[in-house]
């Protein structure tokens, strides 16, 4: 049985908020917000150098995620680390236009993994459980105060 696991926490955008994490690539999306092409990290949406959450609009899945991200709100000195365990090897970053929130979502598979499998993609991350087998996923949010800018 195919299985997809993930967490979908929402965070306040806040002025100057940034998200930092190590990833390898990003799925560009089509008009239906489905993955269309695996691309290099765009300059304005590269979490390895920090995504300025005030200046982007995203709804993309990132591959090669190392299961750790830092979100920093420099105006308040607050930060939170997102830590995840396998199989949560993908990260969806959702920053909707004109909204006061964003999401950083540790997930176990690429968006639309079922169709990626049908297209022959092996890097989709979908889990296939044998009859009677189980799986689990775990994520931690670790807040801290007086966070310095990275």
Order of alpha helices (4+ residues) and beta strands (2+ residues): beta-beta-beta-beta-beta-beta-beta-beta-beta-beta-beta-alpha-beta-beta
